[in-house]
Amino acid sequence: MSDDAKQYWYNTATGQVEEGQRSDWSKVMGPYPTREAAQHALEQARARTAAWDAQDEAER
């Protein structure tokens, strides 16, 4: 088993978690160390974006 198979990827096109990167890189987010972390990829991305937006706004 390669190292890639031990990682998880969130497929933005299907909304499914993949074990190992199976889809094209333009359709996946990751890698994540666990299936659960990959399942929450979009929530994490939204939270980070909101935090960065707030920081940008505070710096203006």
C-alpha positions, 0 to 999 in steps of 0.5 A: 500500500502506497503512502497516498492510499493512507490519505483521504481526499474530498472530491468536490464534484461528487461530495464523496471521500476517496481513500487515496487520490483517485480523481483528477487533482482539480476535483479534490481537496486534500490530503487529509489524515483521516476520513472524518477530516476529509468529510469536513473539508468544505466546512474547514475551508469556509471557516478559514476563508471567513477568518482570513476575510475578518483579518483583512477587514480588521487590517483596513 
